[in-house]
Amino acid sequence: MTIQYTPKRLFSASVLLATLSGLALPAFALDADDFATKVASVAGQGGVAMSFSAVEPDGDTIVLKSVRMQAPGDPALELGDITFTGVEEDDDGSYYVDETAFADINMEKEGIRLTVADIELYGLTVPARPGYDTMDNIVFYEGLSTGRIAVEKDGKETFSMASMTQEVERADDDSSVSLTMDGSDMAIDLSEIDDPKAKAALSELGYTNLTGDFKIDGKWEVEPGIFNMREYSLRLDDVGRLAMSLEISGYTLEFIKALQQAQTAAQINPDPKAAQQAMGFAMMGMLQQLSFNSASIQFQDDSLTGKALAYAGKQQGVTGEQMGQSLKFMVPMMLGQLGIPALQQQITAAANAFLDNPQTFTITAKPANPVGVPMIMGAGMGDPKSLVDLLNVKVTANDPVLLCCE
């Protein structure tokens, strides 16, 4: 089962959340129409038209009724009423709101239904003149939370999550922005998988239902443009934990502004093919500004390896332990075609150690100095083998578990 969201729709949704993060009016005279206009202006930055049937002020509370988001070429997204509570207006014309409550989401398309309850944003700010010239012109929110999230296929629930929380911390001097996101108590029903062979294999492995959680932790250093995704991890009970990290530089306000302008131009272009082509050229130009600092991916085993070896061994009429020993002999032969002896030795040694004692398997890339993305692309097209040395790729096993920020 696959649920697809187009880049346009994802961008519309993200702009929408940001949009709803601002409003403010003095306790004595909140200008609800001005607030609503500025909220819609934020949405318009991405080429998304935001409309509502009415604006209802009540003290420091403002309600936008029957909100609708419309991106060019996409169906309208109906959001219902959005309630802003604790609204204040600053002297510069920007707005701050304590809490923003959304109507519950209940959407269905092609037999897939998505429901999200109790969506709230906290500490939201909408600038007087939204843009990406300075930090003061960017929409921010301090926190996001939801209640239960669920996905149904043909009336049967296939995915659920108890809640999702997000916290955003902006440095007092605007030098950095940190973000954390957690999703708790995930439950995944694998019984609806269409492929009968995959379904049978998962069942034999004992994976008809999965539970777990995910975590994201990142930091953006504004002036140097260093974006550090310190952790992007998914943990599944009795399976394992997959954790990734990535650090790039060159992700400055100027880069974000150029990206936003390119996205807006693509959104409003009536010719989808021309829009896609123009966006591609724009992205190629913007990638010149980015550099790769480091990346890692690590799998921490929680019984998956043993189960997989036992299953594979059963197909061959041997035990899981015997299957593991066979793989030790097969790995070097399978890697022979790489033609990169140093990397082959690393992978072989790591695979042997992991098969003997499955704990962690880690791949890292950390060059001595940042490497420009164009250089990486050129090496990838001209001599892919050179990427191993260029990025200083290492493969190891049973290293300490990578846990962000502890």
C-alpha positions as CSV (number, residue, x, y, z in Angstrom):
1,M,0.0,0.0,0.0
2,T,1.5,3.4,-1.0
3,I,0.0,6.8,-0.3
4,Q,1.5,9.4,-2.5
5,Y,1.6,13.1,-1.9
6,T,2.7,15.4,-4.7
7,P,5.5,18.0,-4.0
8,K,2.9,20.7,-4.6
9,R,0.5,19.3,-2.0
10,L,3.3,18.8,0.5
11,F,4.5,22.3,0.0
12,S,0.9,23.6,0.2
13,A,0.5,21.8,3.5
14,S,3.7,23.1,5.0
15,V,2.9,26.7,3.9
16,L,-0.5,26.2,5.4
17,L,0.9,25.3,8.8
18,A,3.2,28.2,8.7
19,T,0.4,30.5,7.6
20,L,-1.7,29.6,10.6
21,S,1.1,30.5,12.9
22,G,0.6,34.1,13.0
23,L,-1.8,36.7,14.2
24,A,-1.9,39.4,16.7
25,L,-4.0,42.3,17.7
26,P,-3.8,44.4,20.8
27,A,-6.2,43.5,23.5
28,F,-8.0,46.8,23.0
29,A,-8.5,46.6,19.2
30,L,-7.4,43.6,17.2
31,D,-7.7,44.2,13.5
32,A,-9.0,40.7,12.4
33,D,-9.1,41.6,8.7
34,D,-5.5,42.8,8.8
35,F,-4.5,39.6,10.5
36,A,-6.4,37.4,8.0
37,T,-4.8,39.3,5.1
38,K,-1.3,38.7,6.4
39,V,-2.0,35.0,7.0
40,A,-3.2,34.7,3.4
41,S,-0.1,36.6,2.3
42,V,2.1,34.0,3.8
43,A,0.3,31.2,2.0
44,G,0.7,33.2,-1.2
45,Q,4.5,33.0,-1.0
46,G,4.3,29.5,-2.3
47,G,1.8,30.3,-5.0
48,V,-1.0,28.9,-2.9
49,A,-4.3,30.7,-2.7
50,M,-5.8,30.7,0.8
51,S,-9.5,31.6,1.2
52,F,-12.1,31.6,4.0
53,S,-15.8,32.3,4.2
54,A,-15.5,34.7,7.2
55,V,-13.3,36.2,9.9
56,E,-14.8,36.1,13.4
57,P,-13.0,38.1,16.2
58,D,-13.8,37.7,19.8
59,G,-11.4,39.5,22.2
60,D,-8.0,38.1,21.6
61,T,-9.4,35.1,19.7
62,I,-9.9,35.1,15.9
63,V,-11.5,32.3,13.9
64,L,-11.1,31.8,10.2
65,K,-14.2,30.0,8.9
66,S,-14.2,27.3,6.3
67,V,-10.5,27.7,5.3
68,R,-9.5,26.4,1.8
69,M,-6.1,26.1,0.3
70,Q,-5.8,25.9,-3.5
71,A,-2.5,25.2,-5.3
72,P,-2.5,25.6,-9.1
73,G,-3.3,22.2,-10.7
74,D,-4.3,20.5,-7.5
75,P,-7.7,19.9,-5.9
76,A,-8.6,22.4,-3.2
77,L,-7.7,21.3,0.4
78,E,-10.6,22.0,2.8
79,L,-9.3,22.7,6.3
80,G,-12.5,23.7,8.1
81,D,-12.3,26.4,10.8
82,I,-9.0,27.5,12.3
83,T,-9.1,29.2,15.7
84,F,-6.3,31.5,16.9
85,T,-6.3,32.1,20.7
86,G,-4.2,34.7,22.6
87,V,-3.5,37.0,19.7
88,E,-1.3,40.0,20.1
89,E,-0.1,42.6,17.6
90,D,3.4,44.0,17.8
91,D,4.4,47.6,17.0
92,D,6.0,46.5,13.7
93,G,2.7,45.1,12.5
94,S,3.6,41.4,13.0
95,Y,1.3,39.1,15.0
96,Y,1.9,36.5,17.7
97,V,-0.6,33.8,18.8
98,D,-0.4,31.6,21.8
99,E,-2.4,28.7,20.4
100,T,-3.8,27.8,16.9
101,A,-6.3,24.9,16.7
102,F,-7.2,23.2,13.5
103,A,-10.3,21.2,12.7
104,D,-9.6,17.4,12.7
105,I,-8.5,16.0,9.3
106,N,-10.7,13.4,7.7
107,M,-9.7,12.9,4.1
108,E,-10.3,10.0,1.7
109,K,-9.0,9.3,-1.8
110,E,-9.1,6.1,-3.8
111,G,-10.1,3.9,-0.8
112,I,-7.4,5.4,1.5
113,R,-8.6,7.5,4.4
114,L,-6.4,9.7,6.6
115,T,-7.6,11.1,10.0
116,V,-5.7,13.4,12.3
117,A,-7.1,14.6,15.6
118,D,-6.4,17.5,17.9
119,I,-3.9,19.5,15.7
120,E,-2.5,22.5,17.5
121,L,0.3,25.0,16.9
122,Y,1.9,27.0,19.8
123,G,3.8,30.2,19.8
124,L,3.2,31.2,16.2
125,T,4.4,34.4,14.6
126,V,3.4,35.9,11.3
127,P,5.6,38.8,10.2
128,A,4.2,42.1,8.8
129,R,6.0,41.6,5.5
130,P,6.7,37.8,5.1
131,G,9.8,36.9,3.1
132,Y,13.3,35.4,3.5
133,D,15.4,38.6,3.6
134,T,15.8,38.5,7.4
135,M,14.9,36.2,10.2
136,D,12.2,38.7,11.3
137,N,10.4,38.2,8.0
138,I,10.1,34.4,8.4
139,V,7.1,32.7,9.9
140,F,7.9,30.6,13.0
141,Y,6.1,28.5,15.4
142,E,7.4,27.1,18.7
143,G,5.6,23.8,18.9
144,L,3.2,21.5,17.1
145,S,1.2,18.6,18.5
146,T,-1.5,16.2,17.3
147,G,-3.7,13.6,18.8
148,R,-4.2,10.2,17.1
149,I,-3.2,9.7,13.5
150,A,-4.7,6.9,11.5
151,V,-4.7,5.5,7.9
152,E,-7.4,3.1,6.7
153,K,-7.5,1.1,3.5
154,D,-10.9,0.0,2.3
155,G,-12.3,0.5,5.8
156,K,-9.5,-1.4,7.6
157,E,-6.9,0.5,9.7
158,T,-3.4,-0.2,8.4
159,F,-1.4,2.5,10.3
160,S,-1.9,4.5,13.5
161,M,0.2,6.7,15.8
162,A,-0.9,7.9,19.2
163,S,0.5,11.4,18.7
164,M,3.1,13.5,17.1
165,T,4.9,16.5,18.7
166,Q,7.4,19.0,17.4
167,E,9.4,21.7,19.1
168,V,11.2,24.6,17.5
169,E,13.7,26.7,19.4
170,R,15.0,29.9,17.9
171,A,18.1,31.4,19.4
172,D,17.7,34.8,21.0
173,D,20.2,36.3,18.6
174,D,18.7,34.6,15.6
175,S,21.9,32.7,15.0
176,S,20.3,29.3,14.9
177,V,17.1,27.3,14.9
178,S,16.7,23.8,16.4
179,L,13.9,21.4,15.8
180,T,12.9,18.1,17.3
181,M,10.0,15.9,16.3
182,D,8.7,12.7,17.9
183,G,6.1,10.2,16.8
184,S,5.0,7.7,19.5
185,D,3.2,4.4,19.6
186,M,3.1,3.6,15.9
187,A,1.2,0.5,14.8
188,I,1.5,-0.9,11.3
189,D,-0.7,-3.8,10.0
190,L,1.1,-5.7,7.3
191,S,-1.8,-7.9,6.5
192,E,-3.0,-5.6,3.7
193,I,0.3,-6.0,1.6
194,D,-0.7,-6.8,-1.9
195,D,2.3,-9.0,-2.8
196,P,1.4,-12.5,-1.6
197,K,5.0,-13.7,-1.5
198,A,6.1,-10.7,0.6
199,K,3.1,-11.1,2.8
200,A,3.9,-14.8,3.4
201,A,7.5,-14.1,4.1
202,L,6.7,-11.4,6.6
203,S,4.2,-13.6,8.3
204,E,6.8,-16.4,8.7
205,L,9.2,-13.9,10.1
206,G,6.6,-13.0,12.7
207,Y,5.9,-9.6,11.3
208,T,2.1,-9.3,10.8
209,N,1.9,-6.2,13.0
210,L,4.7,-3.8,13.8
211,T,5.0,-1.2,16.6
212,G,7.5,1.5,17.2
213,D,8.3,5.2,17.0
214,F,10.3,7.8,15.2
215,K,12.5,10.8,16.0
216,I,13.9,13.8,14.1
217,D,16.5,16.2,15.5
218,G,18.0,19.0,13.5
219,K,19.7,22.4,13.8
220,W,20.2,25.2,11.3
221,E,23.0,27.7,11.8
222,V,21.8,30.7,9.9
223,E,24.8,32.8,9.0
224,P,27.1,29.9,7.7
225,G,24.1,28.1,6.4
226,I,25.0,24.8,8.1
227,F,22.0,22.5,8.3
228,N,22.6,19.5,10.5
229,M,20.0,16.7,10.5
230,R,21.5,15.1,13.6
231,E,19.1,12.3,13.8
232,Y,16.3,10.9,11.6
233,S,15.5,7.5,13.1
234,L,12.8,4.9,13.0
235,R,12.6,2.2,15.6
236,L,10.4,-0.9,15.2
237,D,10.0,-3.4,18.1
238,D,11.6,-6.8,17.4
239,V,13.0,-5.5,14.2
240,G,15.6,-2.8,14.8
241,R,16.4,0.9,14.7
242,L,17.5,2.7,11.5
243,A,19.1,6.1,12.1
244,M,20.4,8.6,9.6
245,S,22.2,11.9,9.8
246,L,23.2,14.5,7.3
247,E,25.1,17.8,7.5
248,I,25.3,20.3,4.6
249,S,26.6,23.9,4.3
250,G,25.5,26.7,2.1
251,Y,21.8,26.5,3.2
252,T,21.6,30.3,3.8
253,L,18.7,32.7,3.8
254,E,19.6,33.6,0.3
255,F,19.4,30.0,-0.8
256,I,16.0,29.6,0.9
257,K,14.7,32.7,-0.8
258,A,15.9,31.5,-4.2
259,L,14.3,28.1,-3.6
260,Q,11.0,29.7,-2.5
261,Q,11.0,31.9,-5.6
262,A,11.6,28.9,-7.9
263,Q,8.8,27.0,-6.2
264,T,6.4,29.9,-6.6
265,A,7.3,30.3,-10.3
266,A,6.7,26.6,-10.8
267,Q,3.4,26.7,-9.0
268,I,2.0,29.5,-11.1
269,N,3.3,28.4,-14.5
270,P,0.3,27.2,-16.5
271,D,2.5,24.8,-18.5
272,P,3.4,21.8,-16.2
273,K,6.2,20.6,-18.5
274,A,7.8,24.0,-18.8
275,A,7.4,24.5,-15.0
276,Q,9.2,21.3,-14.3
277,Q,12.0,22.1,-16.7
278,A,12.5,25.6,-15.3
279,M,12.5,24.2,-11.8
280,G,15.1,21.7,-12.8
281,F,17.4,24.4,-14.2
282,A,16.9,26.5,-11.1
283,M,17.7,23.6,-8.8
284,M,20.9,22.9,-10.8
285,G,22.0,26.5,-10.2
286,M,21.1,26.5,-6.5
287,L,23.0,23.2,-5.9
288,Q,26.2,25.1,-6.8
289,Q,25.9,26.8,-3.5
290,L,25.6,23.6,-1.3
291,S,28.5,21.6,0.1
292,F,28.4,18.1,1.7
293,N,29.9,18.0,5.2
294,S,29.0,14.5,6.4
295,A,26.4,11.7,6.6
296,S,25.8,8.4,8.3
297,I,23.4,5.6,8.3
298,Q,23.2,2.9,11.1
299,F,21.1,-0.2,11.6
300,Q,20.8,-1.4,15.2
301,D,19.5,-5.0,15.3
302,D,16.6,-6.1,17.5
303,S,16.3,-9.7,16.4
304,L,15.6,-9.1,12.6
305,T,19.0,-10.5,11.5
306,G,18.6,-13.8,13.3
307,K,15.0,-14.2,12.0
308,A,16.1,-13.3,8.5
309,L,19.0,-15.8,8.6
310,A,16.7,-18.5,9.9
311,Y,14.2,-17.8,7.2
312,A,16.7,-17.8,4.4
313,G,18.4,-20.9,5.8
314,K,15.1,-22.7,5.9
315,Q,14.7,-22.1,2.1
316,Q,18.1,-23.7,1.6
317,G,17.6,-26.6,4.1
318,V,20.1,-25.3,6.6
319,T,20.0,-23.6,10.0
320,G,20.3,-19.8,10.5
321,E,23.8,-20.2,11.9
322,Q,24.9,-22.2,8.8
323,M,23.3,-19.6,6.6
324,G,25.3,-16.9,8.3
325,Q,28.5,-18.8,7.8
326,S,27.7,-19.2,4.1
327,L,27.2,-15.5,3.7
328,K,30.6,-14.9,5.0
329,F,32.0,-16.8,2.1
330,M,29.6,-15.2,-0.4
331,V,30.1,-11.6,0.5
332,P,33.7,-11.2,-0.8
333,M,32.7,-12.8,-4.1
334,M,29.7,-10.6,-4.5
335,L,31.8,-7.5,-3.8
336,G,34.5,-8.5,-6.3
337,Q,32.8,-6.6,-9.1
338,L,33.1,-3.3,-7.2
339,G,36.8,-2.9,-8.1
340,I,37.5,-0.9,-4.9
341,P,39.7,-3.2,-2.8
342,A,39.8,-1.0,0.3
343,L,36.0,-0.7,0.5
344,Q,35.6,-4.4,-0.2
345,Q,37.8,-5.2,2.8
346,Q,35.9,-2.9,5.0
347,I,32.5,-4.3,4.0
348,T,33.7,-7.9,4.4
349,A,35.2,-7.3,7.8
350,A,32.0,-5.5,9.0
351,A,29.7,-8.1,7.6
352,N,31.7,-10.9,9.3
353,A,31.6,-9.2,12.6
354,F,27.9,-8.3,12.3
355,L,26.9,-11.9,11.3
356,D,28.8,-13.3,14.3
357,N,27.2,-10.9,16.7
358,P,24.4,-8.7,15.2
359,Q,24.5,-5.3,17.0
360,T,25.1,-2.4,14.7
361,F,26.1,-1.9,11.1
362,T,27.2,1.6,10.2
363,I,28.1,3.5,7.0
364,T,29.7,6.9,7.3
365,A,30.9,9.6,4.9
366,K,32.9,12.4,6.4
367,P,35.5,14.1,4.2
368,A,38.3,16.2,5.8
369,N,36.7,19.3,4.3
370,P,33.3,20.1,2.9
371,V,32.9,18.9,-0.7
372,G,30.8,20.9,-3.2
373,V,27.7,19.2,-4.4
374,P,28.7,19.8,-8.1
375,M,32.0,18.0,-7.5
376,I,30.1,15.0,-6.0
377,M,27.7,15.0,-9.0
378,G,30.6,15.2,-11.4
379,A,32.5,12.3,-9.7
380,G,29.3,10.3,-9.7
381,M,28.8,10.6,-13.4
382,G,32.5,10.4,-14.4
383,D,34.1,8.0,-12.0
384,P,31.7,6.6,-9.3
385,K,34.5,4.7,-7.6
386,S,36.2,7.9,-6.7
387,L,33.4,8.9,-4.4
388,V,34.7,6.5,-1.8
389,D,37.9,8.4,-1.3
390,L,36.3,11.8,-2.1
391,L,33.7,11.4,0.7
392,N,35.9,9.3,3.0
393,V,33.4,6.4,3.2
394,K,33.8,4.0,6.0
395,V,31.8,0.8,6.8
396,T,32.0,-0.7,10.3
397,A,30.1,-3.1,12.6
398,N,29.1,-3.2,16.2
399,D,30.1,0.4,16.9
400,P,28.3,2.4,19.7
401,V,24.7,3.2,18.9
402,L,24.3,6.6,17.3
403,L,22.0,8.6,19.6
404,C,21.7,12.3,18.8
405,C,22.3,15.0,21.4
406,E,22.9,12.8,24.5
